[in-house]
Amino acid sequence: MKRNDLLNDVLPRNFKETIELAQMLWQRHPIPVQLFLAMCFNLIIAPAVYAAADEGLTKKAAWGLSLLGLLIVALAVYLLVVIFQPEKF
């Protein structure tokens, strides 16, 4: 039987192709890529929130609190940019 190497044909083979693919995806679909990166970053933050809290906090609550924290930081950065560069908006 012949092996189907479809993924090897689609996925990039080196680091330069990976960067080009990421840039192409960022330009075509910026919102899903940003959401994906936020969820990946949340995988780092949620266990830290869960470990810092007492045992009354569930894993879902830690996940939600870390997402809320990311949202607050993103909103603060956005508002600072709007305040200091209002002509762009």
Buried (B, 14 or more C-beta within 10 A) or exposed (E): EEEEEEEEEEEEEEEEEEEEEEEEEEEEEEEEBEEEEEEEEBEEBBBEBBEEEEEEBEEEBBBBBBBEBBEEEEEEEEEEEEEEEEEEE
